[in-house]
């Protein structure tokens, strides 16, 4: 079992975010030790890493909660979960393509500046 501080360090999330995810129902309430400190399992640590990944791809807290509810329901929701993750993957690919285009524009601008052009 891991303390919230250890989980924060391992996941790159801050303690407030971990507590927030717990309050929002994205994470089961943590077990507690004799000092009433939160304790997390390896499974919960890995789930938090995935939550962080989903958030970094732009998925909303509400959509992650929906996904988590489907996970808890069991394998009967696999088709829906697959679709949700595929949609998020496509959004991420679209974002990457947009960023590539933005990079091309910046490179063109730099090329002009390196040639001494003023615009």
Secondary structure, DSSP 8 states (H G I E B T S, - for coil): -EEHHHHHHHHT--HHHHHHHHHTTSS---EE-TT--EEE-HHHHHHHHHHHHHHHTT--HHHHHHHHHHHHH-GGGHHHHHHHHHHHHHHHHHHHHHHHHHHHHHHHHHHHHHTT---
